[in-house]
């Protein structure tokens, strides 16, 4: 059994960059991290630990994007490196098809933030400002009604994430926007503001 790894953001960031080269997937990891860390603060949970899980949730996706491989290959790598079971379980639970139910607050939060962070990013980038700083929840809800916009994102998944957290959809969107605004520069979402 591997020696437990020290849960450091530096290690997680290095691992993410070892397996992920695409800028958009790196920024997605940072966006999900910002949202999950924001919720950790809100819920009085360990922001550092939750952020590491969020940062690593898709680290294997660029190399192994198929449903047969992601997130299973990544979880096997993390387990071999000594990451604890609560980390690997949370990452498995974010994929509906993994067979791992979302039970902990971390697991529910990761799921709720994953697709929403991507959708908020897309909604920010089509604004004249290309910024999250002037994005409002009402604009995101309007975009959700446009089936052609970010068509790959399941609107049911976006709503299910808010439900998992026991929040109205507009409140969840507003929270994710607020958490992502804190990292606007790192996410490339300051735009021209």
Protein Blocks (a to p, Z undefined) as FASTA:
>chain_A
ZZdddddfklmmmmmmmmpmbfklmmmmmmmmmmmmmmmmmnopafklmmmmmmmmmmmm
mmmmcfklmmklmmmmmmmnopafklmmmmmmmpmklopacfbfmlmmmmmmmmmmmmmm
mmmmmpmnlpaklccfklmmmmmmmmkgoklpcfklmmmmmmmnopafklmmmmmmmmmm
mmmmmnopnmjZZ
